[in-house]
Amino acid sequence: MSARERILGRVREALAARAATPLPGSFEGWRPEGAVRAGVSGFATMLQNAGGEVVRVPSEEAATAWLAGFSADFDSAAVGATVPPGLRPPLPLGAPDTAPLGVSMARGAIAETGSLLMDARDGRRAQLLPPTHVVFVRAGGVHDTFRGALERMRGDLPSAIGLHSGPSKSADIGHVMVKGVHGPGRLIAVVIG
């Protein structure tokens, strides 16, 4: 028997003797009634409060046109794997660590926190390495609460979900806020619909 098998055997024994812990239930009890911002406008308010930008467009065609104009100032882009062909910028593809622009498709968004739900299958490098990150999200994918978003994703959860709630920022050194330290310094959510 290998060391790995011995360790896993001890873990199984310990778990078998342990009583099951019930799920705690809803985790929204801490919030006062009516405190959750709802819908796209709630999401936009919260993301903007955190330093993000929000652009609303009525259709995928309008999103494509907006991206063509916006991306004209960039020389290349890193594009996430789940971005539909119509929402890819008219730029040469660049490596995420050198491209000045990253373009991704969010699985959804959360109004209560102003967070974009980023799927690991899209490619974390395109989401985190370029200094400017454009994220498309469909208006129908904006959920009022994190719990609602998880319930809707229940049948298709990725291995990891990233919650992007504005540009990367840190005030670790001298309590001075610096953007773009651990990720993009500019985050633009483009809400389609």
Buried (B, 14 or more C-beta within 10 A) or exposed (E): EEEEEEEEEEEEEEEEEEEEEEEEEEEEEEEEEEEBBBEBBBBBBBBBEBBBBBBBBEEBEBBBEBBEEBBEEBEBBBBBEBBEEEBBBEBEEBEBEEBBBBBBBBBBBBBBBBBBBBBEBBBBBBBBBBBBBBBBBBBEBBBBBBBBBBEBBEEEEBEEBBBBBBBBBEEEEEEEEBBBBEBBBBBBBBBBB
